[in-house]
Amino acid sequence: MAKKTSGKSLVILESPAKAKTIGKFLGSGFVVKSSIGHVRDLVSKGRGQERFGIDFENGYKPRYEIIKGKEKVLADLATAAKKADTIYLAPDPDREGEAIAWHLAEALSLPAAKTRRISFNAITKSEVSKAMAAPGKIDMNLVNAQQARRVLDRLVGFSLSPLLWKKVCMGLSAGRVQSVAVRMVVELEKEIAAFVPEDFWRITATLSQQGKTAAADCFLALMVSWQDRKFAESSLLKPKDILKWPEFIQKLNQVMKQDTFVARLQSLLPDKIRKLLGEIPAGDKANNEFQLILIKELNEALKNRALFTPAACQGLEIDSKLQPFFEELASEEVTGSQVIELNRFLLEAALPEFIAPAELRLSLEGQSQDIIAQLAGKDFTVTDLVERKISTKPNPAFITSTLQRAASTFLGMRPSSAMRIAQQLYEGVDIGGGPVGLITYMRTDSVRTAPEAVEEARAYIGKHYAKQYLCAKPNYYSSKNSAQDAHEAIRPTHVEYSPAEIKSHLTRDQFRLYDLIWRRFVATQMANAEYLNTTATISAGEGIFQAKGHKIVFDGYTKVWGFSKTEDQILPSIQKGEVLSLHDLSASHHTTKPPARYSEASLVKALESEGIGRPSTYAAIVKTIQDRGYVRLEKRAFYATELGIGVTDLLLLGFPEIMDYKFTAGMEDDLDHVAEGRVDWVKMIDTFYKPFEAKLEVAADSLEPLKNKPAPDGQRCPKCEGAMLVKFSKSGAFLSCENYPECKGTRPLDVQEAQNEEGETIACPECGGAMLEKRSRFGVYLACSNYPDCKKTMSLGKDGKVVKLPEIQLDCEECGKPMAVKMGRRGPFVACTGYPECKNTKPLDKDGNPVNLPKITGTCEKCGGEMIVRSSRRGPFLGCTGYPKCRNAKPIPADAQEGDHIDFSTLTSEELEALQPKKKAKKAVKKKAKAKSKKKIAKKTVKKKVAKKRTKE
C-alpha cells in the first residue's frame, strides 16, 4: 500500500534566507526548507590513505560522510520528503549548488521519479515561476567537476601539509590554489626588497599668455627633452632598448665561448644569464618570453654589479652629449642609483650596435641647475598644439571579480564581506510586502545581460534623464573566451527599485553595495562620456616642454556612475607660434617608486588575469592566505610574512609544477572541460596524481627543513647560554633555545633595534635594554629586548615617533597598588598594575590628568550582567560588562548619586525612558517621530510599486 502524502511539493534550498523569500512566492501548495549549505563532505579520519577520504584503488572514488551537526537537518528533510508529492532541489545555479543538490538526493535516498532540479538566476516571482514550469535533472557533469576540484584540493592539501609540518612547523597547510596565490605576494615582496630607488629631477615652468599675471591665468609645463634627448626616470633596460634581438643573443653566446672578453662586459653576465643563453626556447612567442626574462636578469646585473672603474672607462666612447653628465657622475661618490646609470653608460658604449642610447636622466641637482641657467632669457614659444576629443564607453555590468575589486576600491569592503552582503541582496530583503531578491546571482564570470533587463534600464534612463544621456542603441558586451557564461552579469532584478527608494529597508552596507551594482548596470545603457585633451609643445632654447590640459565636455554615463576622471588644468586659448611669459622655472627632486603592493582588489585581479581560481573561489583564497599567516594585510596592502616566504621557497624547490601559474590555470581549464562533459574527471585526476606522488616521496627525503637551523651569528640563549635555533610559527620566524622544553628562552629573528632621530638606540625606560621594533595586527610598536623578564612596550604615533605618555603617580583606590599609564585604541589611560585581579581604570583628559568616573553600577535588562560606568568621546555612560556579546548601553541618569545601583531589568519601558535627561529625551523623541514618519511614507511608496510590479508579472 502506497504511503499517504500531504499533497504538497517540497522545495529544498541551501539558504534559510532564500527559503523564506521563495516561500512567499510559491504559496500554500509548497513546503520550502533549507539544507543550510553542504550536508556531506569527504571523510577525514583514519591513517595513511584512509584519511584522504578517497578510494585510490577504485578510480579515486570519494568517500563521503554527513557533516557534523547536519543530522537533524537531514532527518527533518527526510520526513518532509516522504510526505511530498514532488521534490524540487533548488540550490544555487553553479557547480557547488549542483553538488549540494546531488548530495541531498544521495543522502536522503530521494526517488528519481519524483525528484526535480530547478535553478534561477534571480529570486523574483517571475524567475521562480519560470524555473518551476521547466524543471530538469541534476547535471552530473557539473557534479563531477565539483568532485574533481574537491578531490584535487584534498590530494594536494593532505599531501603537502604534513610535509610542511615536518619541514617548517605544525599547523601549516598548503593548497593547489592558495599556495600559488601566496607565491604572487612573495615574488612581489622580493621584487620590492630588491628595488633600488633612482634619484631624478624634473624641471617645471610656470607660464601664461603675455600680459597676464594672475595665478588663475598661469599653467604648468614639464620639460620632456634636452638637446634632442628625452628625459627618463630610470636607466634600467626596457625590451625596446635592445636592438636586433636575434643578433644580440647570438653575440652574447659568442662572448660566452671566448676566453678573452672585455672585463667590464664579462662581469655583467652572471651565471644565471649564462644558463639562460644555453636554454633559448624555439618559436616567436617563447622568444618574447625569454627576452623579458633576460631583460630582468640584465637589470639585476646593472643594479648589483658596480662596473665603474677607471680601467673600465679606458677606450670607451661616451656620447658627446652625455659626456658632461658622465664626467660629473664619475667625480661623485657612486651611490646605488648612480651605479645603475654608470653601468648603463658602459654597457651602451661596449655594445653600441645592440643597446639603444639611454634616455637622459637628471640624476644630480647640479645638472638641473645648469639647464635652468642655460634657459635664462630664452623665449618660450608654442611650437605645436594638439586637441583630441576622447570618448569613453561605460564598463559592463559587474562580474564576481570586478564587483569585489570595485567594492574594495570604492567602498573599502573586503572581498569576503562584499560576497556575504551580495548573497543577502540575492536571497531577498524585505522592502515592504515581503522579501524580494534585489540582484541576480553574484557568482558569475559573464558580462552578458538579458535583453529585457537592457530594455528596462533604457526605459528608466529615458524617464529620469535628459534625452542625450541615453545611448543611441543598446550596449551589449562580450565575455572573455575563458568565461563559462553560465549566468548573467550581476545586475538589479528590477531597475525601478532605485537605491534611494529602498534605502530605509537596507543596512548601511547593503545599501552601499546595492547602490554600486545598480549604478554600474544603469550606466551601461547611457551615452559615452566625452573629454577634451589638449597637449601644447613649447620650445625654449635646446629644451622642449609639454603642457597638458583635460576638460570634461559631456559627463554622459558618469552622471549615474559618478566615478569619473576629474578635470585637470585647463589650458588658455593659446595659439601655435605664440610666445609665452615665464613666471618661474624650477627643479624638483623625485625618486623612482617600487612596484605597488597587492591590495585585496588587485590580488583578485591578478588571480583572474592568470586564470587561477574561479569566481566562487576568489574571496575564499584571499581570506585563507591571511588566516594561515602567510601574508598580512596592513593599510589595505599585502605583505608576505617570513613564514609565507619560507614555505613558498620550499614548495617551489620541491614542486615547481604545482606552484607554476600556467599549470594551475591549466587545471582550472581542465575542470571547465569536465563540467562541459569533454574530459573524464577520473583520468584527469590520475594524470595529475601519479607524477605528484612520486615527487612527494623524493621531496620528503631531499628537501632541507627550514626549522632547527642554527641562529645567524651564533646567537646564544639569554637564559641558559644554549645554542639558539630558527623556528617558525604563524606569527613568523623566531629563535628558540635548543634545550626546549627544559629551557623556554626565545628571541625575535632579524628584529631591528629602534633608533631615535639622532641615530641612537632607544633604551628601555625600565631596565635599560635595547627597544626592538615589532609588528602586530595593530601596526609597529617597540618592545624590550629583555622580554620575558621585562615586558615594557612603547607605542608609536602616526609620525613613527615614540608616544610620550604623561607621568602620573597615583594609587588604586580599590586595591592600593600603584596605577600606570597605558596606551589604548583611543589613546592613553590609567590602569591598575594589579591587573587582572584588579581591573580598575581611569580615562585621561586633554591635559593628561586622570578623570574620576562616578561609581554607579546597574543590572543589564538584556543579559542580566553587570553594567559599569565607561568613558567615550561624548562623556561617561553605563555599558554592559558582557560586551561585545551584549552591547547594551545607557546614559547615566541626571539625578544618579555616587554609589547608586540601578536594576534596569526591573524597570518598565516608560521608566527607562524617564531616566533620560529631559533635553535629550525631547530631541530623541522628535527625531524618532520624524524618522518614523519618513519610514511610513517610504514604505507606502514601495508597497505601491511592488503591487504594480506584481500586477505586471
N, C-alpha and C positions, 0 to 999 in steps of 0.2 A: 504493500500500500504506500503510495507516494506521500511524502511529508507535506503537511499543510503550510502554505506560505502566507505572508502578510498581504500579498497583492501589491506591494510596493517594490520599487527598484532601489538598489544600494549603489551609491556613488562614493568611491574611496579616493581621497586626495592625500597628498603628503603633508599639507599645511593646515593647521586648525583655522587660521585666519581666512585662508582661501575657502575652506569648507563652509565657514559662516557666510561669506559673500555669495557663494554659488547656491547655498541652501535657500537664500531669499529668492533667487531667480527660478528655481525648479518647483517650489511649492510643496503641497502636502503629499503628492504621489511619490516622493523620493525621500530616502533616508541618506543624509550626507555625513560621512565620517572621515576622520583623518588618521593616517598611519604615523604622523609626526616624524616624517623623514624615513630613512632606511630602517628596515626591520631585520635584515640579515647582513652578515659580513663574514669574511674569511676567518676560519679558526686560527687562533694564535697561541694555542697551548701545545705543550709537548716538547720533545727534544729532537735535535737533528732536523731532518727534513720535515718531520711532523709539524713543527711549529710554523712552517710556511703556510699551512692550510691549503696545500696544493698536492695533488696526487701525481708525482713525477712519472710514475710507471704507466699511467693511463691518460696520456695526452694532456698533461698539466691541468687535469680536471680540478676545478676549485672545490674545496670542502667548506660548506657554509654552516654557520650556527646562528641562533637567534641572539640578537644584540641584547645585552643585559638591560633589564628594565622594560623591554618591549613585550614580555609575555602577556601582561594584562591587556595591552593594546591589541595584540593578535587574538586573544580569547574573545574580546568584545567584538572584533571584526568578524570572527568565525561565527559567532552567534547571529549577528546581523545578516551574514551571507546566507546562512541556512534558511532564513525567513524570506529572503528576497527572490523575486521572480527573475530579475536580471541584475547582473553586477557590472557596473561601469568602473574601470580603473582609469583614473584621471590625474596622475602625477604630471609634473612639468614636461613640456614638449621638447626634451633633449635626451641624450644618451643616459644621463643619470636618472631622469624621470622614467625612461623606458625600462631601465634595470629595476627601479623600485616597483613598477607595475608587474614585472616578471617575478620578482622575489615574493610579492604579495600573492600572486597566483600559485606559486610553488608552496609557500609556507602555509597557506590556507587550503591547499588542495582544491582550488576552485574548478568546477566542471567547465570544460571548454564550451559546452553547448549554451551556457547562459552567461558567459563572461565576454565582455566587450572592452576595447581600448578606445578612449577618447582623449583628445588634447585640444587646447585652444591657445591662440597666441595672445589673446586679451580676455580679461574676465569681465565681459559685459553680457547683458542679457541676450543680445543678438548673436554674439560669438558662441556663447554656451548653447543656445538653441540650435545653431548650425552644427556644432560638434555632436550634439545628442541625436540629430537627424541622420548623421552619417558615421556611425561607429565603425571601427576596424579591428584588427588583430594586433597583438604585440609584435613589434618588428624585431625579430631575433638578430638581425644584422647589427642593429643599434645596441642590443643587449650584449652581443659578443664583443663589440668594440669597447663597451664599458668593462666587461670582464677581462679583456685583454689588457686594458690600461691598469686595472686593479692588480692583475697577476704580475705584470711587468714591474709595477711600483713595489709590490711585495718582494719579488725576486731581488731587485736591486737594493731596496731598503734593508731587508732582513739578511742580506749577504754582506753588504758593506758596513753596516752599523757595528756588528761585532768586531770587524777588523779595526774600526776606529776606536772601539773600547780598548782593544789590545795595544794599539799603537799610540793613541793620544790620551783619552780619558773616558771614564764610564759616562753613560747617559747621552752620548752623541748619536746623531742619526745622519744618514746620507740618503739622497733620493735621486731618481732619474732626472728630474727637472729642477728640484731645489738646489742641487749641487752645481748645476750649470749656471743658475741664476747667481749663486754666490760667487762663482768664477768671474762673472761680469763685473761685480763690485770689486773683487780682489784685484783684477787686472787694471781697472781704473785707479785703484788705490796705489798700485805700484807705479803706474804712469805719472800720477800726481807727485809721488815721492821722488821720482827720478827727474822731475821737471826742473829745468834751470831757468829762472826768470832772466829775461834780457831787458836791459835798460834802453829806452829810446826817448827822443824828444820830438815834440810836434811844434810847428810854427804856425801861429794863427794870426790873421789880420782882421781888424775891425774896420769895416768900410761903410761908406754911404755915398749917395749921389752928391755931386758938388753943390755947396751952398746949404746943405742940410746937416745940422749938428745934434739934433735931438736924439736921445737914446732910442726912441721908437723908430727912427729912420735908419738906424745902423743895423748891419748884419755881419755875420762871421764867415770868413773864407779860410779853408785849411790848405796849407801848402802841400802839394802832392808830388812835385818833382823839382829837381835842381840840376841844371846843366844837362838836360835831356835824360836824366836818370831818375826813375820812380823811387819813391820812398817805400821802405818796408819796415815792419815792426820786428821781424826776426831774420836771422841769417841762415836758419835751417833750410835744408834742401826740400823742394817740392817736386813731385813727379815731372812737372813741365820743365824743371831746371836741368834735367838730364837730356842731352841732345843725342840723337842716333842710338836709341836703346840697344838694338842688337849688336852694333859695333862696340858700344860701351862695355857690354857684358863680355864680349869676345876679348876686348882689351884687358879687362880685369883678369880673365882666365889666363891670358898670355903672361901677365905680370906675375901670377902665382907660380908659373912654371920656371920663371927666371931666378937664378941665384942672386944676381945683382940687380937691384932696382933702387930708384930714388928713396932714400931712407924715410923721407917725410911721408910719402905715399904708402910705403910698406907698413909704417906704424899705424896708418889709418885703416888698415884691413885686419881686424881681429879674427880670431879663429872661427867665430860664428859666421862671418861673411865668407870665409874660405869654404866652409861646409856648404853654405847656400849655393855658391857658384858651382859646386860639384853635383848639385841636385836640381838643376834648372828643368822645370816640367815642360812638356810639349803643349802646343796649342796656344792661341792668342789669349784666351780667357785666363788660362793658367799663368801665362807670362805676365799678364796685367797684375794678377795677384802676387806673383813673385816680385814684381817691380816695387809694389808697396812695401813688401817685407824688406827688400834690400834698402829702400829709401829710409825705412825706420832704423835699420842697423847702421847705415852710414851716418844718420843724425846722432845716434847714440855715440858713435865714434867721435863726431865733431864736438859733442858735449864733454866727453870724458877723457879725450886724449889731447893734451896740450902739445901741438906740433911746433909752436912758435919758438924757434931758437935762432940765434944769429947765423948758424950754419945752414939752417933750412931756408933762409932768405936768399942765400947766395945763388946768383944765376937766374932768379925768378923775375919775370917781367910783370909788374903790377900795373893795371890800367892807370894811365896818366891822371885821369880824373879822380881815381881812388887813392893815388899815391899820398896826397896830404893826409887823408884820414888814416891810411895805413901807418904812416910815419908817426902820427900823433898817438895811435894805439900802441905802437911799438915802444914809445917813450914812456908810457904809463905802466904802472904795476898791473899786470894782467889779472882781471877778475874772471869769475865764471862766465859772465855774459860776454866779455871780450874774447875769451878763449874760443868761443863758437865763431865769432866774427873773423878772428885771425886765421883759424883753421879753414874757414870757408874761402878766404882770400888765397891761401896757399894751395888748397885743392883746385880752385879755379885756375890758378897760374900753372899748376902741374899738369892739368888735363884741359887746356883751353878749348880743344875741339869737341869735348864731351860735356863740359859743365858750363851752363849759361852764366853770363855775367850776373853777379849778385846785385839785387836792388840796393839802393843807398839807404844806410841806416844811420841816423843821427844818434850815436851811442854815447857821445860826450857833450856836455853843455857848451864847451868851447866851440864845437862845430856849429851849433845852432847860432851862437852869438856872432860868429864870423859871417854867416849867411845874412843875418839881420843887418850887420854893419855894411855888407856889400849892397843891400837893398835901399840904403839911405838915399833919399832924393829921387828914387825911381818912380816912374808913373805906373799906376795900377789900371790896366786897360782891359775892358771886356773883349775877349777875342772870340768867344763862342757862347751861344745861348741856345739851350735845348729845352723845349717844353713837351712833356709827354702826358697824355691822359691815361691813367691806369684804371682799369675796371676789374673789380674783384667779385667773384661769384660766391654766394653763400655756401658754406660747408654742408655736407649731407647730414641727415639726422644721425643721432648717436648710435654707435655700436658699443659693445661692452667696454672695450679698451678705451675708446675716446671719451665715454662717459666717466670712467674712472679718472682719466687724466684731467678732464675739464673740472670735475668735482674737486680734485686736489688743487688745481691751479687757481680756480676762481672762488671756491668755497672753503678751501683748507680742509677738505674731508679726506680721510684715509680711504683707500680702495675698499677695504672690508666694510667700513661704515657706509660708504656710498651704495654698495651692493645690498646691505641689510635694509637700508631705507628704501631703495628701489624695489626690493621684494615686498615691502609693506604697501607701496603705491600700486604694485601689480596685483597683489592679492585682494586689495579693496580697503577703502576708507569710507567711513560713514560721513557723507556730506549733506545729510538731511534726507530722510526717507529710506535709509538703509545703506549698507556698504556698496561701493562702486569701485571697480578696478579702474585706476586713473591712467595707467600706462600699459603699453604692450610688453611682452616678455623681454626681460632685461639681459638675458644671456644669448647674445647673437653676434655674428661677425658679418652680417649682411646690411648694406645701406638701402636695400630695396624697401619701398613703401607701397601700400595698396593704393590703386588709382582712386578709390572712393575717399581715402584719407587725404590724398592730394587735393581733390576737388573741394573737400570740406575746408581745408586750410585756405584755399584760394577764395572761397566764398567769404570766409571770416575776414581776410585781408581787404577784400572789396567792400565789405560793410563798415570796417572800422578805420581804414586808412585812405588817404588820397589815391586817386587813380594811378598816378605814376609809380606808386610803391609795389604794385602787382606786376610780376614779370609777364612778358607778352605771351609766353606759352609755358606749360607746366615743366618744371625741372625734374628730371629723373636722373638717378645716379647709378653707376656701375660698381659692383663689388670687386674686390681683388680675386684673381684666379684661384687663390688658396682658400677663399671663403666657402664654408659649407652651404650657405644661403638657405638654411632650413627655416629661418624665421625672418620676419620683417625687422627693420631697424627699430630702435626704441623711440616711441612717439606717444603723445597723449591719445587715449582711446577716443576722446571727443574734444575737439578744439574749443567748443563752446564753454567747457569748464576752464575758464581762464584762471590763472593763479590768484588774481586779485579777488575774484568772486568766491573762491573756496578757501581763502587763506585762514579764515576763522575756524575752519574744521581740521586744519592740519597743524602738526607740531612745527616748531621753527625749522628743523632740519628737513622735514617732509616738504614744507613749502619751498625752501631754498632749492632743493633738488628738483622738485616738480617744475618750478619756475624755469630752471635751467633747461630741462628737457622740452618744456612747452615752447620756450622762445627759440630754441635751436630748430625745432621742427617747423614752426610757423615761418621762420626766416628763410627756410629752403625754397619757399614759393614767392619770395619777394625779389624785387629788381636788384641788379648789381649796384654796389657802392662805387662811386667814381671819385678819383683823386687827380689833382694836377701836380706833377712832379717837375720842378724846374732845376736845371743844372747850369750854372754860369761858370765858364772858364775864364780866369783872369791872369794876365801875364804881368810880371814885374821883373825887369832885368832878365836874369837867366832862370828865374823861378816861375813855376806855374801854380796857381791857387785854384781851388774849386769851392763854390758856394752852392749849397743845395737847399731848396725850399719845397715844402709839402703842404698842400692845401686840400681840404675836403670840398668837392664840388657838389656831390649829391650823396646823402648818407645811406640811401637805399635800405638794404636788409639790416644794416646796423641800427636802424631806428628801433627795431624789435630786439635784435640780438644784443645790442648795447656795447659789446666788446670790440671796439674799432681802433684803428690807428689814430692816434691823436695828431693834431696839427703841429707841424714843426715850424721853424721860422719861415715867414712868408717874405719872399724877395720883392723889393720895389720894382717898378716898371723900368728896368734898365734896358739899354739897347746895345747891340753889338757895336764895338768901336768906341763906346763911351769911356771916358777917363773918370775914375772914381777918386774920392777923397779918402786918405788913410788917417785913421784916428789912433790906431795902436797896432804895434807889431811885437808879439811876444812869443817866448818859447815855454812850453810846459813839459815837465818830466813825467814819464809813464814807464810801466814795466809790463811785459807780456804776462798773461794770466795762465795758470794751469787749466787743464780740461775741467769743465764743470762736473761736480759730483752728481750722481744719480739722485733724483728725488723719487718718491713713490710713483709719481706720474711718469717721469722719464724712464724709469726702470720698466714699467709696464709697456711703454712704447718700444723700448729696446727688445724686450721679450717677444713682442708681436712682430717686429721687423725681422727678427732672426727665426721666426716660425716656431718658437719654443712655447709650449703650453697652448691652451685654447681659452676662449672667453670665460668659461666657468672656473678656470684654474688660476687666473692672474692674481686675484685678491688673496687667495689661499697661499700662493707662492710667496708673495711679498710679506705676508704675516708670518709664515713658517720660518723663513730665514732669520727673522728678528727674534722669534721665540727660541730658536736654537742657539742664539748667542753668536752667530757667525757674522752678523752685521749689526750696527746700531744706528738708530735714526736720531740725528742731532740737528736742531734747527731746520728740519724738513730735508736734510741731506743725509745720504747713507755713507757710513764709514765702515770699512772692513776691520774686524777685530783681529787680534793676534791668533785667536782660535780659528777664525774663518780663513785667514791666510795660510796657516799651518795645514789645516785639513785639505784645502784646495790644492796646495803643492803636493801633498801626499797622494791624493786621488789622481792628479794629473800624471804623476810618475808611474802609478800602478795601472791606471785605467784611462789612458788618453782618449780612447774611442768614446766612452760614456760621457766624458767631460767635453767632447767636441760639439760645438754648436750645430754643425751640419748634421752630425749623426743623430743628435737629439731631435732636431727639426724633421729629419727623415723618418724617425719613428712616429712622430705625430702624423705625418702623411700616410704612413702605413696603417695607423689606426683609423684614419679617414677612409682608406680603401676597404678596411674591414667593415666599417659602417655602411659602405656602399655595396657590400657583397662581392667585392672584386678580389679580396685576399682572405685565405683561410687563417683564422687567428691562431690556431694551434701551430701551424707551420711557421708563422711569424715569430711566435714565442720560442720555438725550437731553434730557429736560425740565430736568434739572439743569445739564448741561454748557454748553449754548448760551448762556444768560444769563451763566453764570460766566465763560466765555471772553471775552465782550465786556467784562465788568467788569475782567478781568485786564489787558487792554490799556490801559484807562483808568487803572487803578491804577499801572501801570508808569511812566506819564508824570506823573501828578498827585501821587502820594504823596511827601512830603518825606522824604529819608533821615534816619535817626536819627544816623548816624555822620558824622564830619567837621564837626560844628558847633563854632563857637568855644567855648573853655572859659569857664565863668562867671567874671565879674570880670576877664576878660582876662589870665588867668594865663600866665606865660612859662615856657619850658623851663629847668630848673635847670642844664642843661649848655651850651646854645648860645644861650639867650635867644630862641629861635624861638617862634612862637605855638603854644599847646597846643590840641589838638583832641580832642573827645569820641569815644572808640572803644568798641566792645563786644567782649566775648569770653564764653565760657561761664562765666567767673568773675564777670562783671558789667561795669559801665561803668568806664572809666578814662580818663585824659588821656594823649595821646601827642604827641610833637613833630611839627610839620608837616614837618620835614626828614627824617623817617624814609624810607628806611633808613640814610641817612648818619648821622643822629643818632638814637639809640635811647632818648632820655630819656622817662621815663614818670612819672606821679604818680597816686595814687588820686583818685577823684572823690567829693566830698562826704564825705570821711572826717573824723571829729571828732578834735580834739586831746584826748588823755587828760588828766584833771584829778584831783588828789588831793582829800582831804576838805575842804581849805581853799579849793578852787576854783582852785588854781594849776596851770598846765600842767606836766605831768611831763616832765622833761628827760632826754635820753638820757645814761646814765652814761659813755658812751664818747666822744661827740662834742659833746654839749650841745644837739643838735637836739631839736625837739618830738617826743614819742612820740605815735603815732596809734593809734586803736582800729581793729583789723582783725578779720576773721572768717574762720575756716577751718572745715573739716568737724569739727574738734575743739572749736570754740567761739571765744569772743572772746579776743584777745591784743593786746599792744602791739608796734608796730614803729617803728623810727626813720624820721622823715620824710626823712632824707638817703639813703635807700636808692636805688641800689645801692652808693653809696660807703661807707655804714655799714649793716651787716646785723644790728645789735643788735635782739633781740626780748626781751620780758618776758612771763612767764606771769601769768595772773590766777587767784586762788583762787575757791572757791565763793561767797565773800562779795563778789566783784568787785574785791578789793584786789590790788595787786601782790604776788606771792610773793617774799619776800626770800630770796635764795639765800645760803648761807654763803660767806664769803670765804676762799679756800684758796690758798696759794702752794705749788705742787708741780710738779716737772719730771717729764716722762715718762721712766721708766727704760728704755724701749725705743729712743726716738729723741732724747731730750734736750730736746725742745721743752716749753714750759710747758703745763700742763693747766688747763682751765677748767671751772667748774661749769655744767652744763646741766640742763634740765628735761625729763624723760621722762614716759611714761604712768604710771609707778609712782613718780614723784617725782624729786628731784634726784639727779644722779650726776656723776662727774668724767670728762671725756673729753679726749683729746689734741687740741691745736689744730692738729696736723699732719694731721688727717683730710682727705681719705680715704686718704692714703698710710699713715698710722699710725692704726689703729683701736683703740688701747689705751683701755680704760675701767675705772673702778672704782666700785663702789656706795658710798653713804654710810650710816653707821649713824644711830641715832636722834639722836645728838648732833652730826651733821653732819661727822663725821670719816671720811676715806677708809678703806675696808676692803680690805686686800691679799688677794686671792684666791690660792689655791695655783696654781702654774704646773704644771698637769698637762694632758696632751693625750691624744687617743685617735683610733683609726680606727673609723668607724661600720660596724657589720656589715650595715646595711641598704642604704646607698648608697655606701659607700666614702669618704665625705667626712671632713673633719677634725672632731673633737669637741674643744670647749674648755670651760673652766670658766665657768659662768654663775651669776648670782645670782637667787634667788627669795625669797619670803616665808619659806620653810622653810629657807633656807640655800643654800650653793653646790651645784651639781650639774654633770654633764657633759652638754652639749647639742650636737647636730649643727649645724654651720655651714650645712647645706643647708636650714635652717628658712626658710619654712614648708612647703616641698615635702617635706622629711624632718623628722619631728617626734620622732626618736629621742632619748631622754634616759636617762641612767644616774646612779645615785648614785656619789659618789666613794668608792672602796674605803677601808675603815678604815685599812689599812696602806699606803696610797699615800704616796710621798715626793715632795718638791719636784723637778720636772724629769722625772718619770716619763711614759712614753708607753705607753698600753695599747692594743693592737690587738684590739679586740673581735671583728673579723671572723674571727680565728683561734681563738677560744675556743669550746668546746662549751657547750651549754645548762647542764650541771652546773657548769662553771667560771664561767659568767656568774652563776649563782645563788650560787655560793660567794663572789663578790665583795660580795654584800650584807652589811651589818653584821648580826651574829648576832641581836640583839634584833628588829630589823626583819624579818629573814628568817622567824623563828618566827611573828611576828604575821601576816605576809603569807600564810604557808602555811596557818595556822589559818583565816584569813579566807577564803582561796581555797577551802579544803576545805569550809567551811560554805556558801559561796555555791554551790559545785558540787553539794552535797547537796540544797540547796533547789531548784536548777535542775532536777535529775534528777527530784525529786518532782513539780514543776510540769509538766515535760514529759510524765510518765506520765499525769497527770490530764488534760491537754489531749488527749493521744493517745486516751484512753478516750472523751472527749466527741466528738472528731472521728469516731472509729469509730462511735459511737452515732448521730451526725448522718447519716453516710453511709448507715447501715442504714435510717434513716427515709426518706432521699431515694430 
